[in-house]
Amino acid sequence: MKSNSVLILGCGDLGARTGALLMAQGWQIAGVRRDIARLPAAFEGYAADYTKPGSLDFLADLRPDWVLTTCNPTARSVAGYKAGFAGATANLLAGLGEHRPRHIIAVTSTRVFAERQGGWVEENSPLATDDPRAAAMIEAEQLLLTSGHAVSLVRFAGIYGASGGRLLARVAAGELCSPQPVRYSNRIHRDDCAGFLAHLLQRSAAGEALQPVYIGVDNAPVPQYEVETWLAGKLGVEAAARSSAGGLDPSAGRSASGHKRCRNRALRNSGYQLRYPDYRSGYGAVLQGR
C-alpha cells in the first residue's frame, strides 16, 4: 500500500466514517469486512472473516502503514465476545507476521473497567475481573499491548448518533428510567468517535507519540435520568408520561458495563476538540436530523 495507508479491520459505520475523514486528507484506505459491497466505493476492499484463523494472512504482503481495528462481538454471548475480540486480535497479529505497522489503534469499550458504583475512572483505573465479556476484550487488549507493536487502545462508551436509536424511541414512548437510584451514563457522538480516531492517526503520521490508552467519551458524564428527561422535553412527551414506566430501568441487566463516570483527560490532552462536548449538543444535532 502507498504511504499514509491505513487498514481498517471490521470496517463498519465507525470505520467508514473514520476512513472518509482520512481519505479527505489524502490517505489510502483499505477496509476489511465479510461483505465488501457495503464499503464506501473509494475504499480498497478485502473480504475476510476476521474471526477465522488464517483469514488475515494477506496483511503481511499488504504492509499497511497503520492498522485500525473496529471489531465487534459475533454474538452477545461470551463466546461471541471471545471470537470478535480475542480471536480476531490473535488472527490480526498472525496475519501481520513480521510486518510492523507504524501504529495499531484498537477500539474497545469502557466496559473493561471494574468500577460499577458510579465512581470516576481514568485510563489507568482497575479492570474488571468478574465479567467474562469484559475479560474477552481485556484479553484482546493484552495481546496487542504485549505484541511488540506500537499500540493504542481507545475505549469508547455509549456511542450514539443515529436518528432511529432505541433510546430515542423509548423516550418518545414515555418510557423513562427511574430517577432513583442514580445511575451515571457516559456517551460520545459517532462523529466524534470517527473524528478522534482520525485525529490520532494524523498525529501519529506527524510523528507524535500516542498514549497507550484513551477513554473516548464526551465531557459530561451525567445521570441517565437527566438525559432522558431532557430528551422527553425536546420530543414533546407529556409530563404525565415522564415516569419510571412501571420501574423500567434501561440499565437493568447491564450492571457489568454501567454506572461509572469516565474522564476523558487523555483525549483532551491530545488536542482533539469535541464537536459535541455534552449530550445536549449531541442529541440536539440528532434531533435536528430527524
N, C-alpha and C positions, 0 to 999 in steps of 0.2 A: 504494500500500500504506500501511497505517496506521503510526503511529510505532513505533519499535523493530521494524522489519521486516527480515528477512534473507532473501535469496535464496541458496539452496544449489545450485550448479551441479554436476551429476553426483551427484545425491543418492542414494548407495547406503547401505551399512551405516553407514559413518562419518558421513555427512551426516545420516542418520536419527537416530542416537544424539545427535549434537550438537543437532539441531533439537528433539528431545524435551526435552533439558535446558533449552533456552531457552524453549520453549513453557510449561514449568512455571513460568517466571518472567514469563509474560505476553507474550512475544514473538509476533509473527506470522511464520509460517514458510511460505515458498514453495520447492518443490523442482522442479528441472528435471532430467528424465531421459527417455529414449525411452519407457519403459513406466511411466506414472504409476500404473498399477494396483498397483505394488509400493511406492508411497509410503505412509507412515502415513496413516490416514484423516483425521486432523485437519490435515494439511498441505494447502496450496493447491498443486495440481499443474499443471505446464506441460510438455506433451510436446514434446520437441525433441531433435534430434541435434546436440550442440554442436560436432561436427567439421565441419558443413556451413555454408559461408558464408551469411549471411542468416538462419540458423535462430534467432538470438537477438535479432532486430531489435525484438521486443516489449519488451525491457528498458527502453528509453528511456521508454516510456509507463508501465511498471510502477513505475519510480522507487523501487527498494528503498533503505532506509537503509544497509544493509550487504550485502556480497556475500561468500560463502564458496565457494571453488572446491575441489572434491574430485574432480578429473578423473583418468582412468586411460588408459593406452595402449590403443588399439583392438586391438592385437596385440603380440606380443613382438618383432616386427621393428622396425628403425629407423623405417620408415615409420609403423608403428603408434604409436610414441612421438611422432613429429612431429605426427601427426594429433591424438592425445589430449592433448598439452600445448601445443606452439607454435600449432597450428592452432586449438585450442579457445580459447586465450587471445586470439588475434587476433580471433576471432569474438565473444568476450565484449566486448572493448573497442569493436569496431564497433557491437555491439548497444546498448551503453550510450549511444552518441552523446554529446550534450552533458551528460547527467546525470552528476553526481558523487556517488557514494555517500559516506557519511561515512568508510568504510574498506573496503578489499578485503583479505581474508585468503586466501592461496593455499597449498594443501598440495602440497608436492613431496617430495623424498627426499634423504637424506644421500648417495645415490649421486653427487650432483653434486660432492662433494669429491674432490680429487685424491689424497689420501693412500691408500696401499694396503699399507703395510708395518707396520701396527699402531701408528702414531703417533697422537698426540692431535690432534683437530680441534675448532675453535670456530667461532662464527658467521662470522667473517671469514677463515677459512682458505682457501687457494687452491682454485680449482675445476678440475675435470678438463678436459683439453684433447684427450684421445685416446680418449674413449668416446662414440660417436655417440648413444647413447641418453641418456646424461647431458647431452650437448650439446642435445638436444631440450628437456629440462627447463630447462636454463640459458637457452635462447632464450626460453622462456615466462616465466621469472622476469624476464629483462631487459626484455621487452615491458611487463611490469607496472611495473617499477621506473622506467622512463623514460616512462611514460604520462602523468604529471602527476596521477595519482590517489594518494590516501593508501593505501599498500600495506604489508602484512607477509607474509613468506614463512615457512611452518612446514615444516621439513624433517624428516620422520619417518623412523625406522629400525626395521625388524623388528616391524611391528605384529602382535600375536598376541592370542588370547583365545577363539578358537573351540575347542570341545572335540574336534572332529574334525580338527584341523590335521595337516599332513603330518609335522611334526617329531615329534609325539607318536606317530603311527602307526609311524614308522621306529624310534624308540627302543623302543617296545613290542615290535617285532620283533627287538630286539637289534642293530640296525644303528647303531652309534655312529661318529662321525667319529674320525679318528686324533688322538691327543694331540699328535703332533709332525708337522710344525712347528706351533707355537702359532698359532692364528688367533682374533683377538678378534671378538666379536659384540656388537651393540647391539640393544636392543629397547624396546618400550613397549606396555603393555596397551591394547587398543582402548578400554576405558573411560576411561583417562587421555588418550588422543587426543581423544575427544569432550569430556571434562571440561576439558582445556586450551584447546581451540578455543572452547568456550562461555565460559570464563574470560576469554579475550582479548576476545571480543565484548562481554562485560559491562563489562570495564574501559574499552573504547573508548566504550561508551554512557555511562559515568560521567565521561567527559571526560579520561581518562588517555591520554597519548601512548604509542603502541606502538612497539616496536623494529622495524626493517626486516626482521630475520631472527631466527628462533628455531630451535634444534635440539630436536626432540621425541624424547627418549629418557629412560629411567629413570636412576637414579643409579649403576648398576653395569655398565659395560662389562666383560665377562669373557671368558676363553677359551671358545669354543664347546664344547669337550670337558667343561669343568666343568659347564655347563648340562646337557649330555646325560647325564653320569654321575649327576648329582643326580636327573634325571628317571627314569633307569633304576632307581635305588633306590626312588623313590616308586612306580613302576609294578610293582615286584617282579620285575624282569628278573633272571634268574640271572646270577651273577657270571661264569660261563663265557661268557655271551653278550655280556659287556661288552668288546668288541674293536673293532678298526677295520673289521670286516666285510669283510676282503679288501682293505683300503685305501680303503674308501668314504670320501669326503670330501664332505659336502654343499656345501662351498664351491667345489668344483671347477667350473670354467666360470663362476664369478661373481667372478673376481678384480677386475673393473672396479668392483664395487659393495661389496666386503667388506674385512675386515681393517683396520679403523680403530677408534679409541676416541673416542667423541663425548662432549664435555662439554655439559651442559645448563644452563650458567650463566644465560643469559637467561631460560629457563623458570623457574628457581628465583627469580631476581630479580623476576619478575613477581608473585610472591606465590602462585603455584599450588602446592598441596600434592598430591603424587602419592599416589594410592590404593595403588599397587603400586610401591614405590621400587626393587625389585630382582626378579630372576627367581624367587626363592623365594616371595615373597609373591604375585606374579602367577600363576605356574604352579600354586602351591598352590591358588589360587582356581579356576583352570581345572579342576584335577583333582577338586576337591570337587564340581564341577558335572557331572562325567562320569556 
